[in-house]
Amino acid sequence: LKLTRSLLGALALSTALIAASPSLAAGKLTVSLSQDPGSWDPIDTFLVAWATVATNIFDGLTYRGPDLKLVPGLAESWQVSEDGKTITFKLRQNVKFHDGEPFDANAVKFTFDRLLGEEGAKGPQKSNYAAIEKVEVVDASTVDFILKSPDPVLLTKLAGYGAMIVPPNYIKEKGEDYFNTHPVGTGAFKFISYEPKIGVKLEANPDYWGGAPKISELDYKFITEPATAVAELQAGRVDIVVPPIIPISMVPTIKGDSRLELMSVPGPTVDALRFNTRDGITADVRVRKAIIMAVDRKTIVEAILGGQASEIVSFQSALSLGYDPDLKGLPFDPEGAKKLLAEAGVKPGAALQIDIRGNDATMNEVAQAVSSYLQAVGLNPTIKPYELNVLLNDIIPQGKTGAMFQQKWGGWTFDYDNTAYSMYHSGEKWNPYENDAELDKLLESQRPMTDAAEREKVLRQIASYVNDKALELPLYNSNAIYGANKRVKNFTPAPDNRIKLNEVSVD
Protein backbone atom coordinates (compact mmCIF):
# COMPACT_ATOMS: atom_id res chain seq x y z
CA LEU A 1 0.00 0.00 0.00
CA LYS A 2 1.49 3.28 -1.06
CA LEU A 3 0.57 6.10 1.32
CA THR A 4 0.80 9.64 0.01
CA ARG A 5 0.58 12.77 2.15
CA SER A 6 0.53 15.90 0.04
CA LEU A 7 -0.59 19.38 0.88
CA LEU A 8 -3.44 18.17 3.06
CA GLY A 9 -4.10 20.80 5.66
CA ALA A 10 -1.66 23.23 4.03
CA LEU A 11 -4.24 25.47 2.34
CA ALA A 12 -4.43 27.68 5.38
CA LEU A 13 -0.65 27.88 5.43
CA SER A 14 -0.42 28.83 1.77
CA THR A 15 -3.05 31.52 2.30
CA ALA A 16 -0.94 32.88 5.13
CA LEU A 17 2.11 32.84 2.89
CA ILE A 18 0.35 34.87 0.20
CA ALA A 19 -0.89 37.35 2.77
CA ALA A 20 2.43 37.56 4.59
CA SER A 21 4.03 40.95 4.79
CA PRO A 22 7.44 41.93 6.17
CA SER A 23 5.78 44.65 8.25
CA LEU A 24 5.07 43.64 11.83
CA ALA A 25 2.23 44.57 14.12
CA ALA A 26 3.43 46.14 17.34
CA GLY A 27 2.83 44.40 20.60
CA LYS A 28 4.56 42.45 23.31
CA LEU A 29 3.30 39.20 24.78
CA THR A 30 4.65 37.91 28.10
CA VAL A 31 4.27 34.26 29.06
CA SER A 32 4.95 32.69 32.45
CA LEU A 33 6.68 29.30 32.58
CA SER A 34 7.24 27.31 35.76
CA GLN A 35 10.63 25.98 34.67
CA ASP A 36 13.82 27.12 33.04
CA PRO A 37 14.60 24.34 30.54
CA GLY A 38 18.31 24.95 31.14
CA SER A 39 19.30 24.37 27.52
CA TRP A 40 17.89 25.11 24.09
CA ASP A 41 19.38 22.39 21.92
CA PRO A 42 16.53 20.18 20.59
CA ILE A 43 18.47 16.97 21.19
CA ASP A 44 19.27 17.84 24.79
CA THR A 45 15.81 17.86 26.33
CA PHE A 46 12.51 16.12 26.95
CA LEU A 47 10.99 18.98 28.94
CA VAL A 48 7.56 20.39 28.15
CA ALA A 49 8.80 23.84 29.18
CA TRP A 50 11.39 23.64 26.41
CA ALA A 51 8.73 22.75 23.86
CA THR A 52 6.51 25.65 24.98
CA VAL A 53 9.22 28.10 23.98
CA ALA A 54 11.00 26.19 21.22
CA THR A 55 7.84 25.58 19.18
CA ASN A 56 8.20 29.28 18.32
CA ILE A 57 11.93 29.12 17.52
CA PHE A 58 12.21 25.86 15.59
CA ASP A 59 10.21 23.95 13.00
CA GLY A 60 10.04 20.24 12.27
CA LEU A 61 9.32 18.55 8.98
CA THR A 62 5.78 18.00 10.25
CA TYR A 63 3.64 20.03 12.65
CA ARG A 64 0.87 19.07 15.01
CA GLY A 65 -1.17 21.89 16.50
CA PRO A 66 -3.73 22.17 19.30
CA ASP A 67 -6.30 20.25 17.23
CA LEU A 68 -3.85 17.28 17.29
CA LYS A 69 -3.94 16.95 13.49
CA LEU A 70 -0.65 16.31 11.73
CA VAL A 71 0.03 18.73 8.85
CA PRO A 72 3.03 19.76 6.73
CA GLY A 73 5.77 21.77 8.41
CA LEU A 74 9.12 22.28 6.72
CA ALA A 75 8.14 19.36 4.51
CA GLU A 76 5.42 20.22 2.01
CA SER A 77 4.55 16.57 1.42
CA TRP A 78 5.78 13.04 1.96
CA GLN A 79 5.43 9.53 0.59
CA VAL A 80 5.83 6.28 2.51
CA SER A 81 7.04 3.22 0.59
CA GLU A 82 5.00 0.04 0.46
CA ASP A 83 7.25 -1.71 2.97
CA GLY A 84 7.13 1.31 5.30
CA LYS A 85 10.93 1.57 5.37
CA THR A 86 11.48 4.64 3.19
CA ILE A 87 9.84 8.04 3.62
CA THR A 88 10.50 10.64 0.94
CA PHE A 89 9.99 14.26 1.97
CA LYS A 90 9.58 17.19 -0.41
CA LEU A 91 10.85 20.29 1.38
CA ARG A 92 9.67 23.87 1.38
CA GLN A 93 11.81 26.13 -0.75
CA ASN A 94 13.02 29.67 -0.07
CA VAL A 95 13.01 29.14 3.71
CA LYS A 96 15.88 30.57 5.75
CA PHE A 97 17.19 30.10 9.26
CA HIS A 98 17.23 33.14 11.50
CA ASP A 99 20.92 33.75 10.71
CA GLY A 100 20.20 33.88 6.97
CA GLU A 101 21.46 30.39 6.27
CA PRO A 102 19.22 28.57 3.72
CA PHE A 103 17.10 25.65 4.82
CA ASP A 104 17.55 22.70 2.46
CA ALA A 105 18.05 18.95 2.29
CA ASN A 106 21.58 19.26 3.68
CA ALA A 107 20.19 20.89 6.83
CA VAL A 108 17.79 17.97 7.29
CA LYS A 109 20.56 15.43 6.86
CA PHE A 110 22.84 17.33 9.23
CA THR A 111 20.07 17.50 11.85
CA PHE A 112 19.50 13.76 11.89
CA ASP A 113 23.15 12.75 11.50
CA ARG A 114 23.78 14.88 14.59
CA LEU A 115 20.78 13.49 16.47
CA LEU A 116 21.71 9.88 15.75
CA GLY A 117 25.44 10.41 16.29
CA GLU A 118 27.75 11.17 19.20
CA GLU A 119 26.14 14.51 20.02
CA GLY A 120 22.67 13.00 20.17
CA ALA A 121 23.93 10.22 22.42
CA LYS A 122 24.60 12.84 25.12
CA GLY A 123 20.89 13.67 25.37
CA PRO A 124 17.61 11.81 25.93
CA GLN A 125 16.23 11.99 22.39
CA LYS A 126 18.26 9.55 20.34
CA SER A 127 16.32 6.39 21.25
CA ASN A 128 13.06 8.04 20.23
CA TYR A 129 14.28 8.08 16.61
CA ALA A 130 16.10 4.75 16.66
CA ALA A 131 14.12 3.44 13.68
CA ILE A 132 16.01 5.84 11.36
CA GLU A 133 19.03 4.18 9.79
CA LYS A 134 20.09 7.22 7.75
CA VAL A 135 18.92 10.26 5.84
CA GLU A 136 19.92 10.58 2.20
CA VAL A 137 19.86 13.77 0.14
CA VAL A 138 18.08 13.24 -3.18
CA ASP A 139 18.33 16.85 -4.28
CA ALA A 140 18.25 20.27 -2.60
CA SER A 141 14.55 19.96 -1.77
CA THR A 142 14.14 16.20 -1.37
CA VAL A 143 15.32 13.77 1.30
CA ASP A 144 14.83 10.07 1.89
CA PHE A 145 14.54 8.69 5.39
CA ILE A 146 15.79 5.11 5.30
CA LEU A 147 14.39 3.16 8.24
CA LYS A 148 15.70 0.00 9.89
CA SER A 149 12.08 -0.96 10.41
CA PRO A 150 8.74 0.81 10.05
CA ASP A 151 7.85 3.27 12.82
CA PRO A 152 4.13 4.14 12.87
CA VAL A 153 4.71 7.08 15.21
CA LEU A 154 7.67 8.63 13.40
CA LEU A 155 5.74 11.27 11.47
CA THR A 156 4.36 12.57 14.76
CA LYS A 157 7.78 12.42 16.41
CA LEU A 158 9.13 14.58 13.59
CA ALA A 159 6.84 17.36 14.82
CA GLY A 160 8.71 17.87 18.07
CA TYR A 161 11.75 17.82 20.29
CA GLY A 162 14.88 16.20 18.82
CA ALA A 163 13.57 16.35 15.25
CA MET A 164 13.55 20.15 15.11
CA ILE A 165 15.68 21.21 12.14
CA VAL A 166 18.90 23.04 13.05
CA PRO A 167 21.37 25.14 11.00
CA PRO A 168 24.55 23.24 9.99
CA ASN A 169 26.87 26.17 9.28
CA TYR A 170 25.85 28.11 12.38
CA ILE A 171 26.55 25.15 14.66
CA LYS A 172 29.84 24.34 12.91
CA GLU A 173 31.01 27.96 13.19
CA LYS A 174 29.76 28.79 16.67
CA GLY A 175 30.08 25.38 18.33
CA GLU A 176 27.71 23.16 20.26
CA ASP A 177 27.92 25.03 23.55
CA TYR A 178 27.12 28.36 21.94
CA PHE A 179 24.16 26.92 20.05
CA ASN A 180 22.82 25.47 23.29
CA THR A 181 22.45 28.98 24.73
CA HIS A 182 21.89 30.92 21.47
CA PRO A 183 19.48 28.80 19.42
CA VAL A 184 18.73 29.46 15.77
CA GLY A 185 15.86 27.87 13.89
CA THR A 186 13.42 28.64 11.07
CA GLY A 187 10.50 29.45 13.40
CA ALA A 188 8.16 32.41 13.73
CA PHE A 189 10.31 34.07 16.41
CA LYS A 190 14.04 34.74 16.68
CA PHE A 191 16.06 34.25 19.83
CA ILE A 192 17.33 37.49 21.40
CA SER A 193 18.59 36.66 24.88
CA TYR A 194 18.49 34.08 27.64
CA GLU A 195 19.06 34.74 31.32
CA PRO A 196 19.15 31.53 33.37
CA LYS A 197 16.43 31.33 36.04
CA ILE A 198 14.99 34.64 34.80
CA GLY A 199 13.65 34.30 31.27
CA VAL A 200 14.16 34.25 27.53
CA LYS A 201 13.36 36.99 25.01
CA LEU A 202 12.31 36.48 21.40
CA GLU A 203 11.40 38.83 18.57
CA ALA A 204 9.22 38.30 15.54
CA ASN A 205 10.69 36.80 12.38
CA PRO A 206 9.20 38.98 9.62
CA ASP A 207 10.28 36.48 6.97
CA TYR A 208 8.63 33.45 8.56
CA TRP A 209 7.40 31.05 5.89
CA GLY A 210 4.01 30.79 7.62
CA GLY A 211 3.48 34.56 7.64
CA ALA A 212 4.87 37.33 9.83
CA PRO A 213 3.74 37.10 13.49
CA LYS A 214 1.12 39.54 14.74
CA ILE A 215 3.23 40.58 17.73
CA SER A 216 6.73 42.04 17.67
CA GLU A 217 8.08 40.74 20.98
CA LEU A 218 7.61 37.48 22.88
CA ASP A 219 9.01 37.23 26.40
CA TYR A 220 9.00 34.22 28.69
CA LYS A 221 9.44 34.62 32.43
CA PHE A 222 10.50 31.68 34.56
CA ILE A 223 8.28 31.89 37.64
CA THR A 224 8.48 28.83 39.85
CA GLU A 225 5.99 29.85 42.55
CA PRO A 226 2.30 29.40 41.60
CA ALA A 227 1.08 32.30 43.75
CA THR A 228 3.63 34.61 42.15
CA ALA A 229 2.66 33.56 38.63
CA VAL A 230 -1.03 34.19 39.29
CA ALA A 231 -0.24 37.52 41.00
CA GLU A 232 1.78 38.59 37.96
CA LEU A 233 -1.14 37.63 35.73
CA GLN A 234 -3.53 39.68 37.86
CA ALA A 235 -1.15 42.64 37.84
CA GLY A 236 -0.92 42.59 34.04
CA ARG A 237 2.81 41.90 33.99
CA VAL A 238 2.15 38.45 32.53
CA ASP A 239 -0.36 37.80 29.73
CA ILE A 240 -0.49 33.98 29.77
CA VAL A 241 0.31 31.47 32.50
CA VAL A 242 1.13 28.07 31.03
CA PRO A 243 0.37 24.72 32.73
CA PRO A 244 1.12 23.00 35.00
CA ILE A 245 1.75 25.76 37.53
CA ILE A 246 -1.81 26.91 38.26
CA PRO A 247 -2.99 24.87 41.26
CA ILE A 248 -6.62 23.85 41.55
CA SER A 249 -6.95 26.06 44.62
CA MET A 250 -6.26 29.17 42.51
CA VAL A 251 -8.80 28.40 39.78
CA PRO A 252 -11.53 30.45 41.55
CA THR A 253 -9.13 33.40 41.80
CA ILE A 254 -8.69 33.53 38.04
CA LYS A 255 -12.35 32.86 37.32
CA GLY A 256 -13.31 35.67 39.67
CA ASP A 257 -11.19 38.32 37.92
CA SER A 258 -13.13 40.01 35.11
CA ARG A 259 -9.88 40.86 33.28
CA LEU A 260 -8.78 37.25 33.10
CA GLU A 261 -9.88 34.06 31.41
CA LEU A 262 -9.37 30.49 32.59
CA MET A 263 -8.87 27.92 29.84
CA SER A 264 -8.96 24.22 30.71
CA VAL A 265 -8.54 21.55 28.04
CA PRO A 266 -8.18 17.76 28.31
CA GLY A 267 -4.59 16.79 27.71
CA PRO A 268 -2.12 13.92 27.85
CA THR A 269 -0.37 14.91 31.08
CA VAL A 270 -0.36 12.24 33.76
CA ASP A 271 1.01 12.18 37.30
CA ALA A 272 2.23 9.20 39.27
CA LEU A 273 4.37 8.43 42.27
CA ARG A 274 6.84 5.91 40.93
CA PHE A 275 8.70 3.41 43.05
CA ASN A 276 12.35 2.81 43.77
CA THR A 277 12.22 -0.90 42.91
CA ARG A 278 15.90 -1.44 43.68
CA ASP A 279 16.34 -0.35 47.30
CA GLY A 280 14.51 -0.53 50.60
CA ILE A 281 11.02 -1.79 51.31
CA THR A 282 9.67 -0.82 47.87
CA ALA A 283 11.97 -3.36 46.22
CA ASP A 284 9.29 -5.87 47.31
CA VAL A 285 6.32 -5.97 44.91
CA ARG A 286 4.03 -6.79 47.85
CA VAL A 287 4.94 -3.49 49.50
CA ARG A 288 4.36 -1.58 46.27
CA LYS A 289 0.94 -3.16 45.88
CA ALA A 290 0.14 -2.44 49.51
CA ILE A 291 0.97 1.23 49.01
CA ILE A 292 -1.29 1.42 45.96
CA MET A 293 -4.12 -0.27 47.87
CA ALA A 294 -3.68 2.11 50.81
CA VAL A 295 -4.45 5.24 48.76
CA ASP A 296 -7.97 6.34 47.84
CA ARG A 297 -7.19 7.94 44.49
CA LYS A 298 -10.82 8.54 43.62
CA THR A 299 -11.27 10.77 46.67
CA ILE A 300 -8.03 12.61 45.89
CA VAL A 301 -9.25 13.39 42.38
CA GLU A 302 -12.66 14.54 43.60
CA ALA A 303 -11.62 16.43 46.74
CA ILE A 304 -8.31 17.99 45.73
CA LEU A 305 -8.47 18.26 41.95
CA GLY A 306 -12.01 19.57 41.73
CA GLY A 307 -13.04 18.07 38.42
CA GLN A 308 -9.88 19.20 36.59
CA ALA A 309 -8.50 15.65 36.35
CA SER A 310 -9.49 12.01 36.08
CA GLU A 311 -8.20 8.90 37.83
CA ILE A 312 -5.80 6.66 35.89
CA VAL A 313 -4.82 3.00 36.16
CA SER A 314 -1.84 3.00 33.77
CA PHE A 315 0.56 5.88 33.17
CA GLN A 316 -1.35 7.34 30.21
CA SER A 317 -4.48 9.32 29.48
CA ALA A 318 -7.62 8.12 27.71
CA LEU A 319 -6.37 10.04 24.63
CA SER A 320 -3.38 7.72 24.31
CA LEU A 321 -3.11 4.87 21.83
CA GLY A 322 -2.67 1.92 24.16
CA TYR A 323 -5.16 3.06 26.77
CA ASP A 324 -7.25 0.13 27.97
CA PRO A 325 -10.59 1.13 29.56
CA ASP A 326 -11.00 -2.43 30.86
CA LEU A 327 -7.70 -2.57 32.73
CA LYS A 328 -8.42 -2.91 36.42
CA GLY A 329 -6.12 -1.32 38.96
CA LEU A 330 -5.70 -2.42 42.54
CA PRO A 331 -8.70 -1.40 44.67
CA PHE A 332 -8.64 0.94 47.65
CA ASP A 333 -8.32 -1.64 50.43
CA PRO A 334 -6.51 -0.45 53.60
CA GLU A 335 -6.99 -3.76 55.40
CA GLY A 336 -5.64 -5.69 52.45
CA ALA A 337 -2.71 -3.27 52.36
CA LYS A 338 -1.93 -3.98 56.03
CA LYS A 339 -1.95 -7.72 55.39
CA LEU A 340 0.46 -7.40 52.46
CA LEU A 341 2.82 -5.21 54.50
CA ALA A 342 2.80 -7.75 57.32
CA GLU A 343 3.38 -10.57 54.84
CA ALA A 344 6.38 -8.68 53.48
CA GLY A 345 7.80 -8.26 56.99
CA VAL A 346 7.41 -4.49 57.07
CA LYS A 347 7.25 -3.31 60.65
CA PRO A 348 4.87 -0.56 61.82
CA GLY A 349 6.46 2.87 61.55
CA ALA A 350 8.70 1.93 58.63
CA ALA A 351 10.10 5.09 57.04
CA LEU A 352 9.26 6.05 53.48
CA GLN A 353 10.47 9.12 51.54
CA ILE A 354 8.34 10.71 48.81
CA ASP A 355 10.22 13.05 46.44
CA ILE A 356 8.16 15.73 44.67
CA ARG A 357 8.59 18.89 42.61
CA GLY A 358 8.81 21.76 45.06
CA ASN A 359 6.89 24.20 42.87
CA ASP A 360 3.97 21.87 42.12
CA ALA A 361 1.38 23.11 44.61
CA THR A 362 -1.23 20.62 43.48
CA MET A 363 1.10 17.65 43.90
CA ASN A 364 2.11 18.99 47.30
CA GLU A 365 -1.52 18.70 48.39
CA VAL A 366 -1.85 15.28 46.79
CA ALA A 367 1.35 14.06 48.44
CA GLN A 368 0.05 15.20 51.82
CA ALA A 369 -3.09 13.16 51.24
CA VAL A 370 -1.07 10.14 50.12
CA SER A 371 1.04 10.51 53.24
CA SER A 372 -2.05 10.44 55.44
CA TYR A 373 -3.33 7.29 53.75
CA LEU A 374 0.05 5.58 54.21
CA GLN A 375 0.15 6.55 57.87
CA ALA A 376 -3.23 4.87 58.28
CA VAL A 377 -1.71 1.51 57.28
CA GLY A 378 1.29 1.87 59.57
CA LEU A 379 3.96 3.50 57.40
CA ASN A 380 5.87 6.65 58.32
CA PRO A 381 6.20 8.74 55.15
CA THR A 382 8.06 12.03 54.78
CA ILE A 383 7.70 14.37 51.80
CA LYS A 384 10.87 15.84 50.32
CA PRO A 385 10.39 18.70 47.83
CA TYR A 386 13.15 19.37 45.31
CA GLU A 387 13.89 22.27 43.02
CA LEU A 388 12.51 21.08 39.70
CA ASN A 389 15.69 20.90 37.64
CA VAL A 390 17.54 19.19 40.49
CA LEU A 391 14.87 16.46 40.71
CA LEU A 392 14.74 15.96 36.93
CA ASN A 393 18.45 16.17 36.17
CA ASP A 394 20.26 15.01 39.31
CA ILE A 395 17.96 12.88 41.44
CA ILE A 396 15.74 10.71 39.21
CA PRO A 397 18.15 9.88 36.34
CA GLN A 398 20.94 9.12 38.80
CA GLY A 399 18.80 6.73 40.83
CA LYS A 400 19.06 8.83 43.99
CA THR A 401 15.38 9.05 44.85
CA GLY A 402 13.57 8.04 47.99
CA ALA A 403 11.15 5.11 48.01
CA MET A 404 8.69 7.06 45.84
CA PHE A 405 9.17 9.95 43.44
CA GLN A 406 6.87 12.15 41.43
CA GLN A 407 6.80 11.68 37.67
CA LYS A 408 4.78 14.08 35.54
CA TRP A 409 4.72 13.16 31.87
CA GLY A 410 3.27 14.95 28.88
CA GLY A 411 2.87 11.98 26.52
CA TRP A 412 2.87 14.52 23.70
CA THR A 413 2.63 11.95 20.88
CA PHE A 414 -0.65 10.64 22.36
CA ASP A 415 0.83 7.19 21.97
CA TYR A 416 1.75 4.98 24.94
CA ASP A 417 5.09 4.09 23.33
CA ASN A 418 6.37 7.61 23.96
CA THR A 419 5.74 7.18 27.69
CA ALA A 420 6.29 3.46 28.22
CA TYR A 421 9.61 3.17 26.40
CA SER A 422 11.05 6.11 28.33
CA MET A 423 9.71 4.95 31.67
CA TYR A 424 10.32 1.19 31.52
CA HIS A 425 12.97 0.23 28.98
CA SER A 426 16.33 -0.69 30.49
CA GLY A 427 18.90 2.09 30.32
CA GLU A 428 16.50 4.94 29.66
CA LYS A 429 16.98 8.22 31.54
CA TRP A 430 13.64 8.00 33.36
CA ASN A 431 14.11 4.36 34.32
CA PRO A 432 16.89 4.35 36.91
CA TYR A 433 15.90 1.14 38.70
CA GLU A 434 14.31 -1.50 36.44
CA ASN A 435 16.12 -3.92 34.14
CA ASP A 436 13.49 -6.30 32.83
CA ALA A 437 14.35 -8.28 29.68
CA GLU A 438 10.77 -9.45 29.14
CA LEU A 439 9.41 -5.92 29.36
CA ASP A 440 12.19 -4.66 27.07
CA LYS A 441 11.19 -7.26 24.50
CA LEU A 442 7.55 -6.17 24.62
CA LEU A 443 8.49 -2.51 24.28
CA GLU A 444 10.76 -3.20 21.32
CA SER A 445 8.32 -5.54 19.57
CA GLN A 446 5.57 -2.95 19.05
CA ARG A 447 7.74 -0.20 17.58
CA PRO A 448 7.94 -1.53 14.00
CA MET A 449 4.33 -2.75 13.84
CA THR A 450 2.30 -1.11 11.08
CA ASP A 451 -0.97 -2.84 11.97
CA ALA A 452 -2.45 -0.34 14.45
CA ALA A 453 -4.83 -2.85 16.01
CA GLU A 454 -2.09 -5.42 16.62
CA ARG A 455 0.23 -2.76 17.95
CA GLU A 456 -2.41 -1.47 20.34
CA LYS A 457 -2.82 -5.01 21.70
CA VAL A 458 0.87 -5.08 22.59
CA LEU A 459 0.70 -1.61 24.13
CA ARG A 460 -2.19 -2.75 26.30
CA GLN A 461 -0.21 -5.85 27.21
CA ILE A 462 2.63 -3.58 28.35
CA ALA A 463 0.23 -1.57 30.51
CA SER A 464 -1.07 -4.77 32.09
CA TYR A 465 2.46 -6.06 32.70
CA VAL A 466 3.47 -2.81 34.42
CA ASN A 467 0.26 -2.89 36.43
CA ASP A 468 1.09 -6.40 37.65
CA LYS A 469 4.61 -5.37 38.64
CA ALA A 470 3.24 -2.25 40.40
CA LEU A 471 6.04 -0.02 39.12
CA GLU A 472 4.17 3.13 40.15
CA LEU A 473 1.20 4.45 42.02
CA PRO A 474 -0.82 5.89 39.10
CA LEU A 475 -2.64 9.02 40.21
CA TYR A 476 -4.39 11.20 37.67
CA ASN A 477 -4.63 12.64 34.18
CA SER A 478 -4.91 16.39 34.60
CA ASN A 479 -6.43 19.01 32.35
CA ALA A 480 -4.09 21.61 30.91
CA ILE A 481 -5.09 24.77 32.79
CA TYR A 482 -4.13 28.14 31.32
CA GLY A 483 -4.72 31.60 32.70
CA ALA A 484 -4.82 34.47 30.19
CA ASN A 485 -5.42 38.19 30.14
CA LYS A 486 -8.44 38.99 27.99
CA ARG A 487 -6.34 41.46 25.99
CA VAL A 488 -4.78 38.40 24.34
CA LYS A 489 -6.63 37.58 21.13
CA ASN A 490 -6.73 34.46 18.95
CA PHE A 491 -4.96 32.30 21.52
CA THR A 492 -5.71 28.58 21.39
CA PRO A 493 -4.56 26.55 24.40
CA ALA A 494 -2.71 23.39 23.45
CA PRO A 495 -3.32 20.10 25.30
CA ASP A 496 0.43 19.43 25.38
CA ASN A 497 1.65 23.00 26.15
CA ARG A 498 3.27 23.38 22.72
CA ILE A 499 1.73 26.74 21.98
CA LYS A 500 2.63 28.41 18.69
CA LEU A 501 2.04 32.14 19.06
CA ASN A 502 2.51 33.60 15.58
CA GLU A 503 -1.24 34.18 15.13
CA VAL A 504 -1.79 35.73 18.57
CA SER A 505 -2.27 39.47 18.97
CA VAL A 506 -2.66 41.79 21.96
CA ASP A 507 -4.92 44.81 22.43
Salt bridges, closest charged atoms under 4 A:
ASP41 OD2 - ARG114 NH2 2.36
ASP59 OD1 - LYS500 NZ 3.95
ASP113 OD2 - LYS109 NZ 3.19
GLU119 OE1 - LYS122 NZ 3.20
GLU136 OE2 - LYS134 NZ 3.02
ASP151 OD2 - LYS157 NZ 3.01
GLU176 OE1 - ARG114 NH2 2.53
ASP219 OD2 - LYS28 NZ 3.09
ASP219 OD2 - LYS201 NZ 3.07
GLU232 OE1 - LYS221 NZ 3.71
GLU232 OE2 - ARG237 NH2 2.92
ASP239 OD1 - ARG487 NE 2.77
ASP257 OD2 - ARG259 NH2 2.77
ASP271 OD1 - LYS408 NZ 2.71
ASP279 OD2 - ARG278 NH2 2.87
ASP284 OD2 - ARG286 NH2 2.76
ASP324 OD1 - ARG460 NH1 3.88
GLU335 OE2 - LYS338 NZ 3.39
GLU343 OE2 - ARG286 NH1 3.71
ASP360 OD2 - LYS408 NZ 3.54
GLU387 OE2 - LYS197 NZ 3.95
ASP415 OD1 - ARG455 NH2 2.75
ASP417 OD1 - ARG447 NE 2.89
GLU434 OE1 - LYS469 NZ 2.68
ASP436 OD2 - LYS469 NZ 2.77
ASP440 OD1 - HIS425 NE2 3.95
GLU444 OE2 - HIS425 NE2 2.68
GLU454 OE2 - LYS457 NZ 3.34
GLU456 OE2 - ARG460 NH2 3.67
GLU472 OE1 - ARG274 NE 3.60
ASP496 OD2 - ARG64 NH2 2.55
ASP496 OD2 - ARG498 NE 3.11
GLU503 OE1 - LYS214 NZ 2.72
ASP507 OD2 - LYS489 NZ 3.55
